[in-house]
């Protein structure tokens, strides 16, 4: 650009910093920021924020923190979005305590944490297996008059089930609905999967029925549930879901990515004494497409 007599705009530098970060060339991005300063182009908040976001995405959080501190030293006042980016970065690398330190700093500077802020922390604690800390974060969120959304509830429901607390998960599910926050497909799957993990497949099936009433299940959901019930040694329930899948015309066809997992699931059901005759009947009646043929299940074709 300079070779042709043009001086670069600050936005050009900012764009290049962002591109370097997205390409995981973090060292070059840092060098570029330093070059901006040497060339008397003081990076603006957008350039710095782009670098922080870039480093967070590639999980180089210490570098993101260093840039974060540099911004503060330059006298810039960071906004909630910038703080959220750093908090999310610490959570992604399981440094949740440091994320909370950033939250405390944020509040001390007069900024009000958003729902996104708390969701990042709750997700971090849940993934770290610290469900009580996640629930404390929920209490703090409510205390700050930030209304939990479907992401908040879904994350906690999943975390509670992973912690072996299905009753509390159902309590939060009912609270979510009672507050007018409608569960989405991911919410249903989190609860259904969670209840199965906790050894409550019949309860999980009840929520699947609710999901069906709302016309939410798609092919992915059906295939996931068939495999889920098989892995939980509930072949009869798995076949029941398969039957509904066929009746509702949700059976995948090649090259659908769900085709192979379902084929493997059907082969398992064909080998199980509780469901083998049903599978053979489905094949004989032509209810299962030809991608699962009689030869796939031994003597299924008679």
N, C-alpha and C positions, 0 to 999 in steps of 0.2 A: 504493500500500500504506500509506504513511504518512498519506495523506489520511484513511484510515479508522481511524487509530489503531493500526496494526500496524507493528512494527519488522521490517525484513527480516532474515532469517537470512543467515549467511555463505554458505550453500549457494545462496541465491537469487542473490547477486552472482556466485558462481562459475558458475552456470548461464547467466546473462546474458553473462558474459565469453566463455564457450565458444560460445554462439549467435552473438554478434557476430563472432567469429573465423571460424566456419563460413560466415557470410554475407559474408566478405571485407571486413568493416567494421573493419579493423585499427586505424585511428586512434581510432574510438569505443571499441574495446576498451581501448586504452591510457588514454584519458580516464576510462573507467569504473574502471580499477584505481586511478588517481589519486584519483578520487572516494571510493572505498572507504577510502583512507587518511585523506582529509580528514574523513570521517564517523566516524572512529575504528573502522573495521572493517579490521583488519590482514588483508590477503589471506592465505589459507592456501596450503599447498603445492599443493593441488588447483587453486585458482584460477590460480596462477602457471603450473602445468604445462599447464592448459587453454589459457592464452594462448600459451605457447611452441608447443604443438602446432598451434594455430590459425594462427600466423604462419608456421610451417614449411610447412603445407599450402598456403598461398598464396604461398610462396617469398619471404616478407619476412624473410630470415634475420637481417639486422642487428638488426631489432627484437626478434626472438626471443633473440638473444645478449644484448641490453641487459637484457631481463627476466631472463634466466638469471643475469647478473651481479648484478642487484638482489636476486634470491633469496639468492645467496651472501652479499651484504652484510647481509641481514637475519638471518643466522645459521642459515638452513635448511641441512640436509645433503641434498643431492640424491641420488637413487638412480640405478641403472643405466638405468632406463627414461627418465628425464629426459635423461641424457647421450646415450642412443641417439637420442632425438628430435632433439636438436641436431646430432649427427653426421650423421644422415640428411638433415637440412635442408641442411647444407653440401655434402653429396655431391650432392643433387638440383640444386644450382645450380653444380656443378662447381668448388667451392672445396675440393678434397680435402685440400690441405695444412693448411688450417684445421681440417678435420675430424680430421686426425691430431693436431693440437695439443690438441684437446678430448680425444681418446683418451689422450694422454700425461698430461694434467691429471687425468683420471679415474683412471688407474692410480696416479699420485702421491698421490691422496687415499685410496688403499687399496681402491678398488672394482675388482672383477674383470669385465672386459669379457665380454659374453655372445656367443653365436653370432650373434645379431642385430646386435651391434656390428660384428663383422668382416664379416658379409654386406653391410652398408651400405657399408663402405669398399671391399670387393672390387668391388661393383657400380659404385661411383663411379669407381674406377681403370679398370675395363674400359670404361665408357662414355666415359671421357676418353682412351681409346686407350693407356693405360699398363699393358700387360699384365704387364710385369716387376714393377711396383709391386704389382699385384694378387697375383701369386705370392708376393712377399715378405710380403704381408699374410697369405696362407694359411700360410706358414711360421711367422709370429708366432702365428697362431691355434693351430696345432698345438703350438707350444712352450708356449703357455699352457694346454694340455690341454683345448682346446675342440674337440670333434669336428665336422668339417665335415658339413653335412647336404645334402639334395638341392638346396636353393637355392644353397648355396655352389658345388657342383660344376656345376650347370647354368649359373650365371653365368660361371664360369671357362671352361667348354667353349665357350660362345658367344663370350666374349672372345678365346680362343685362335684360334678359327676366323676371327674378324674380323681378327686380327693375322696371318693366313696361316700358322698353326701347327697344322694338322690332326692331325699325328702326336702332338703333346703332348696335344691334345684327346682323342684316342682313348685315350692313356695314362691320363688322368684318369678317363675313362669306365670303363675296366677297374678302376682303383683304387677308384672309387666302388662298383662291383658287388662287388669283392673284399672290401670292408669291410661288406657286407651292407646297403648303402644302395641301395634299389631306385629306378631311374629312373622318373619319371612321364611323362605325355604331353608336358609342356613340355620335359622333358629330351631326349626322343627328337627332338622337333621342332628343338630348338636344334642338336643334332648333325647331323641330316639336312640342315637348312638350311645349316649351317656347311660341311659337306662339299661340298655343291653349290656354294657360294660359292668354295670352294677348287678347283673344277674336278674334283671326285671324285664324280660322280653315281652311278657303279656301286657305290661304297662306301656312299653314302647309301642306295641301294636295299636293300643288305644289312641295314641297321639298320631300314629300314621293314619288311622281312620279319620281323624279330624283334618289331617292334611289333605286326604282324598276329598273330603267334603268341600274343601276350599279350592279343589281342582289344581293343587300345587305340584303333585308329583310329576316328574318328567322321566325320561328313560334313565338318566343318571341316577335318580333317586331309587327307582325300582331295582336297578342292577346292584346298587350299593346295599340295599336292604336284603336282597336275596343272599348276597355274599356275607353280610353281617350275621344273618340268622344261621347260615351254614357254619360260620366260624364259632358261633356260640352253641353249636351242636343242637340246633333247633330246625332239623330238616323239614318237618311238617309245616312250620311257619314260613320257611323259605319257599316251599312249594306253593303255599297259599298266596304269597306275594307274586310269585311267577305266574300263577293262574290269573290273578287280577291284571298283571302286566299284559298278558296275551289278550285278555278280554277287552282291555282299554287301548289296544293297538299301540302299545309302547315298546314293542319288541324291536331291538336294533337290527339293522341290516348292514352288511359290509358296504363301505369301509368304515362304518361307525366305530369309534374307539371302544365302545362298550360291548361290541360283538364278541371279542375274544374272552373277556372276563365272564360274560354270561354263558358262553359255550362251556367254559371250564366249570362253572357252577352247576350247570345242567348235568354234566358228566358225573359230578360228585353226587347229585341227587339220584342219578340213574343207578349208582352203585350202592345207595343206601337202602336197606330193607324196608324202611318206612315209606319211601317215596318212589322206588324203582318202577313199580307197576303203573303208577300215575304218569310218570315220564314216558314210559313205553306206550301208554294209551294216547298221550298227547301226540306222539310221533305218528302212531298208526292213524289217528284222526286228522293228521295234517295240521294240527293247531300250532305246532312249532315249525317255523320255516325250514326250508331244506338245508340251511347252513348247519343245522344239527340233524344229521341224517341217521337212519337206523344203524349204519356201520359204526358210527361214533359211540354208540352205547351197546356194543356187542350184538346180541340177538334181538334188539328192540324191534327190528322190522319183521320178525317172524320168519 
